Amino acid sequence: MTGDRIWLFDTTLRDGGQTRGIDFTVADKQFIAQTLADFGLDYIEGGWPGANPTDDQFFSEKQNLGTAQLVAFGMTRRSGRSAENDPGLSAILNAHSDSSCLVGKSWDFHVTKALNISLEENLAMISESVAAAKACKQESMFDCEHYFDGYKANSEYALKCVGAALAGGADWVILCDTNGGCLPEEVFDITAATKAAYPECRLGIHCHNDAGMAVANTLAAVRAGARHVQGTINGLGERCGNADLITLIPNLMIKMGFQTNIPVEKLPRLTSLAHAIDERLNRLPDPHAPYVGTAAFAHKGGLHASAAQKDPRTYEHVSPESVGNQRSYLISDQTGKSNILARFAEVGIEIDPKDSRLDGLITEVKDKEFNGWAFDSAEASFELLARRRLDGVASFFEIGRFRVMDERRFNARGELVVESEATASLIVNGETHHEVAVGNGPVNAVDTAVRKALVKVYPQLADVELVDYKVRILPASDRSSGTAAVTRVLIEFQDSTGLRWRTVGVSANIIDASVNALSDGMCWKLIHSG
Ligand SMILES: [Zn+2]
């Protein structure tokens, strides 16, 4: 056990973006960066400026991440160019980021075969690029690609690459198991040898999970002296993924006694954090995920359950409360209650734990979550649900009938067009309004019609924009009640002050689910604009 500090570096938005089926929008990146910064991560690697339009846009404006540093990733300068005159490197140095993390080769075989340059030129590329970043960023970090494989092939050269990064002024040198095939003993030995060669060097570790060892290898490197840990939320990443920060954080903090920037009192937010990122990315959370999976503390009948009921330590390695999870055979237990109370506090609702309305509210939240509502990533809907039950919410408007027609046809120019037309009727302040609107899709048409009516009475809704819209069909098999699939819609809104909020709607009908989420979004804005 140790009280040493570990620096946590998230690469969900960069390496995690390589996951099959994941395609971040700029809004996704902003939401995830903000969520991780709020949780207490030290570094958020936002992507690779210059590599694609999404990352360019994300880095084109300053993100306010509090104490967390936003990191831009990229490659060292190319051979034959100076660091000042390399467009790729300039894109990183000019990006709105606090710090940078540059990657370069540390395996001689890759240098001579893949880059086809001399070993000396590669060392110069590392030290000059790291130095160029150091001159304009808060911190300059260097990722030694294929470090462990490189060390096994030519330890002297791999160490020289670390030395080159240090000569350039690197704040952290990160040893990468890029192919993910190492075992923990190897990672421990090589990290320890590197630490011995450069005792002053601040070492980091970046592992992939191809041998199922990413978490174990990361911990081995930490035992050998690495104090900077890279990984992704839920182990996202190409092939078998990256080291999973959601598993690493409790291992480091609860099991090994390390300090991080995450206060211990925040660890119970871990389960909700893991789920919020999955929900945002339209992924089903893995029920068997360590610490945070719904099955992680599920005791199935018989001996285990009865022993666990006598004393949970019989079949649990840590308490589920410590990471915000819960034992599954207890339904409305204190654990569920304290989690939900903490979530209320987060959206600004103080409620006495002895309040008699609380049990009903908790049951409603649990029922809804069971039936597809995803409140972890829709805090505005969560807040409205609580306020409606606790102190009531003014009835700003009521959406009555709506009707949508979709038409696919050839226009006069012979082009195939698809248009939607919606009519909606609303009661606003006792008056009925009928509106008609066309849109490029059914949701857009209904949104426009509803908004036409609302803005007349509530001009403060005129600046509300939809910045993100996600749909997921939840098969009946994911829920034990009901026989048909339902649709879940998550919407993110923004107003002209930059304020963002998120809502959820669930229905068998996609338009109805969308209208419910839209209606919550407008209602939330009305409450918060006085
Ligand atoms: Zn990687």
Residues whose N, C-alpha, C, O or C-beta is under 5 A from the ligand:
A	BS01	ZN	D15
